[in-house]
Amino acid sequence: MSPNGSDRSPRRPMRRKLLQALTAGLVLATATGCTWEDFPRLGMPTPTTEEAPRILSLWQGSWAAALAVGVLVWGLILWSAFFHRRSRTKVEVPPQTRYNMPIEALYTVVPLLVVSVLFYFTARDESELLKLEKKPDVTVNVVGFRWSWCFNYVENVEGSSGDAKKSPELDAIPNRYKDAFPANAGGVYDCGTPGTRNAQTGNPGPTLWLPEGKRVRFVLTSRDVIHSFWVVPFLMKQDVIPGHTNAFEVTPNKEGTFLGKCAELCGVDHSRMLFNVKVVSPERYEQHLKDLVKKGQTGYVPAGIPQSGHEKNRESNIL
């Protein structure tokens, strides 16, 4: 019995709290709307490009490493709490240990190994994801501006004359990217506003059309501040920086309409910088370009702020 005469054990409230915490955790884990098939992706959407599984694998590996470290730390904390707590019957001071070289070496070497392994896989995957082909199948100049997006399709489309390599609207793009442009690419464009909506889904923002199974290069430029181009199920995003051009390539392998957004806080209406990506067959993609010609949307819109001096120096060093 307890000192106050009650036969309630002081351990019972702790057990009750532990049970309540486990119940709350179970409710949170099952109330997210995820199915068992979604759990292996650990919150990531279903990949829709050939490159996305590599990103998903890196994400899962990072979680596995974090979980292993967490289990080790939690285990040591619980072990110390339960097996080295003060005894109720013994009041003497336990043996004091100043140094323990094996343990000190362990907690120095293990974090270095964990970080080294994560660094290796990150560097390996980053080099593959940012690798650019000499001649991609499709090139799209993505122009970010407050508060929407424009898409310059650098294509040789019937009914649109010109040369993307010499177009003054594309002067902001470095020559190393222009070298991959198709010859005599008159091109077409599409621009949106925050009020633009996709005709099929009703989702806000302009719609970027892409062909399934074709390697697409995105050349990213900005007209004002830093934005970030993120197509959610592509699992890939990159900053859109004024005076500095970024580029990456993906190969969409699933048809459908997917959501995109700006992932960089760019100002008061940042949340309205949404867009859609519609992946279709190559035939429908070509027809869409012809439809833009019929609408009179030929040529290109200004790509953005010209290259900064630092960017020009970097380009000359690369070349």
Buried (B, 14 or more C-beta within 10 A) or exposed (E): EEEEEEEEEEEEEEEEEEEEEEEEEEEEEEEEEEEEEBEEBEEBBEBBBEBBEBBBEBBBBBEEBEEEEEEEEEEEEEEEEEEEEEEEEEEEEEEEEEEEEEEEEEEEEEEEEBEEEBEEBEEEBEEEBEEEEEEBBBBBBBBBBBBBBBBBBBBBBEEBEBBBBEBEBBBBBBEEBBEBBBEEBBBBBBBBEBEBBBEEBEBBBBBBBBBBBBBBBBBBBBBBBBBBBBBBBBBBBBBBBBBBBBBBBBBBBBBEBBBBBBBBEBEEEBEBBBBBBBBBEBEBBBEBBBEBBEEEBBBBBBBBBEBEEEBEEBBEEEE
